[in-house]
Amino acid sequence: MVETLILVPARMGSTRLPGKPLADICGEPMIVHVWRRAMEAELGPVLVATDTPEVAEAVRRAGGLAVITRADHPAGSDRIFEAAEAFDPDDRYDVVVNLQGDLPTLDPMVIRAVLDPLTDPAVDIATLAAPILREEERHDPNVVKVVGTPIGRDFLRALYFTRASAPFGPGPLLHHIGLYAYRRAALRRFVSLEPSTLERRERLEQLRALEAGMRIDVACVDTVPLGVDTPDDLARARATMAGHAASKKDERP
């Protein structure tokens, strides 16, 4: 049994949707919905890492844990590393899950799935992908693709991540889902590395790990969760959450 800590990085400075952690969805801030989904996964403690006291206070009012981190972190991985070291200086937790704070409709079972590749002790980092079903997404640079070699049913060893349409030729493409599970030592090593050449070119942080020789394995799931990056995404999330709430109300005796 590994001890798992879920970290949710949340910052207010989104360029396309400023203040999105506190965006209201069905009467609660989005970050609280994400915290609830993470708690429902029942993997271990859930800690929101933010540079904004208002975000931390919203989580604490809901009964959650939050820590204030530095405001100058270049990426979410740096923020979760600072939070993990502060929360767990004795390395009690073997695995740190980096769960993005803009996935309010995420199925908790998907969070659990990201741990599956770590049953192999050779894996440093685990992540997720789902088949691309819409043709326009195959060529959309905002849809990150993972290229990997199959190592079992629904598992890949990642060879590359790209914004291009890859691999070339007929066959399925996989949409990378930005949810990661790091072994604690792997996270510590990762944040100590300088940004790599391909990372800068593709603007994909995970390429730093591959260029450094770290192993990333991928568990394949059925669908891509709704990420909230724009006002339109927020409207979809509100409609989805309202529909779920109505369904639960109808199910009550």
N, C-alpha and C positions, 0 to 999 in steps of 0.2 A: 504494500500500500504506500503510495506517495502522498505527501502532504501538499495540498494545493492552495494557493492564494490567488484570488481573482482581483486584478487591478483594472480600474476603469479610468483612463485619462480623460479629463474634461477641461476644455479651455473656452473662454468666451469670445476669442478673437477670430472666429470663422469669417472669411472674406465674403462667402456667398450667403451666409445666414448668421449674422452677428448675434451673439447671445444665445445660441441654440441650446446649450445645456438647460437653460431655464425656460425654454419655449413651452407654453402650456399645451398639454395633450390631455383632454378629458379631466381637467381640473388639477392636474399635477405636472410638475416640471418633467421634461423629457428624461433628464438624468435620473430621476427617481424611478421611472418606468424601467430604464436599463438596469438600475440596481436591483429592482424586484426580479427581473428575468434572471439575473445572475444568481440571486439568492435561491430561486426556484431550481437551479441546476444542482444544488446541494453538493457542491464539490469542496467547499471550505469557506473561509472568511472572504467577504467582498469589501474592497476598499476603493473609494473614489479618490483619485489624485487630481487636484486642481490648483490653479494659481489664484482662484477667486473666492474670497470668503463667503460671498452670497451662495455660490454653488455648494460649498461645504455645509453651510447652514441648512440649505434645503434638504440635503441628504440626511443630516443629523436629525432634523425634525421628523423625517419619515422613519427614524429608528436605525439608520445606517451609520457606517464608519466613513470618515473622510479625513484626508490629510492635505495641508497646504504645502505646495511645492514651489520651487523657484519659477519665476515667470519667463526666464530666458532660455528654456529648453528648446533645442531645434526640432525635436520629434517626440512622439508619444512614448517611445521606448526609453528615452532618457528620463522622462517624467515618472514612468512606472518604476524604473530602477531606483531613483531617489526615494520614492514612496516605500518600496519594498525594503530598502536598507534601513529606513527610519522605523518602519513597523516591525520588522523582523531582523534585528541586528545579529541574532544568534543563528541565522540560517535554519530555522526550524522547518520552513517550507521548502520542499525540493523543487517544486514547479510553480512558475508564475504565469498566469494566463493574462494576456493583454486583450481586453475586451473594449472595443470602441464605444464611446459614450453616445453615439448617434444611431443606435440600433434598438429602438423601443419595442419593436414587434418580434424580436428574436425569440425563436423557440429554445427553451432551456436545454432540450436534448441536443441541439446543435452545439451548444457550448460544451456539453459532455463529450461530444464526438471528437473535439480537437485533441483530447488526451490520448486517443487510441493509438496513434503512431508512436507514442513514447513508451509503449510496451517493449520496443526494441531499444536496448541500452545504447546502441550506436547513434541514435537520432538525437540531435542537439535541439532542434526547434520543430514543432509541429504546427500545421496550419490546415486550412480547408479550401475546397473548391467545389463548384457545381457545374453541370453542363450548360453551355450557352445554347439557348433555344430560339432566340430571336436573331434573325439574319443581321439586323443593323448593329447588334452588339459585337459581332465578329470583327467589325472594322472600327469600332468606337475606341479611341485612345483612353477614354475614361474607364473603360472596362479592362482591367488588368488580366492577362492570360497567364496561366502557369503551364509550362512545358515540362513533362516528366516521363519517367520510365516506369511502367507498372511493376509492382513488387508483390502483388496479391490482389484479391478482390477488393475493389474500392480504395486501394492505396497506391500512391505514387512516391517515387523519390524525385524531388524537384531538381531539374537541371537548369531551368531559367525562368524568369518572370519578365513579361514584356507588355508594353502598351500596343504593340503591333499585332497583326493577325497571324498567330503562330500556334502550332507548326503549319508549314505550307502543305498543300495537297488535300485530298478528300479525307473526311473524317471529323470527329467531334473536336470542339475546342472547349477549354475549361476556364470558367470565370473564377479568378482567385478571390477568396473571401478574406478580408483583412482581420482575421482573428488568429492569435498566436498563443502557443503554449511553449514557454522556454524552460529548459532545465536551468536551475539557478546559476550554475557556473557558466552556462552558455550566454545567459543574459549579461552577466558581469563582463564576459569577454567581448560580447557584441558592442556594448556601449563604450568600451575602451578603444575600439577600432576607429580609425579615421574614415570618413565617407569615401567610398571607392569610386573608381572611374565609371563603371557601368551604372552604379547607383546615381551618380550625378547626371549621367546622360539620359537614363530612363525616368529619373525622379522616382525611384522605387528603393526604399530603404533595405528591403530584404536581400537585395543583390549584394549588399556589403557582406552578409554572412556567407553567401555562396562563393564570392570571390576570395574570402579568407579560408575556404576549405571546410566550412561548417556544413553539416548535413541537415537539410530540411525535408521532412516527409509530409505528405499531403493525404488527408482523409477526404474522400468524395462524399458529398451529401446531395440531396435531391434539388434543393432550391437555394437561391441567393436571398438573404434577408434584406429587407428594405432599409437602406441607409438614408438618413435625413441630411442632405447637403444644401437644399434649396427650399424656397417657400412652397413650391409644388410638391416636393417630397414631404414637407411638413403637413400639407393638406391631406395627402394620401395616408400618412401615419395616423392623423386624427380620425379619418374616416374608418380606417382599419380597426383602431382601438375602440371607436364607438360601436362598430359592428360586433366586436367581441363582447363588449359590455352588454349589448342588447341580447346577444345569444345566451349569455350566462343568466341574464334576468329571466328570459323565457324558459330556461331549464329548471328554474326553481319551482318546487311543488306549491 
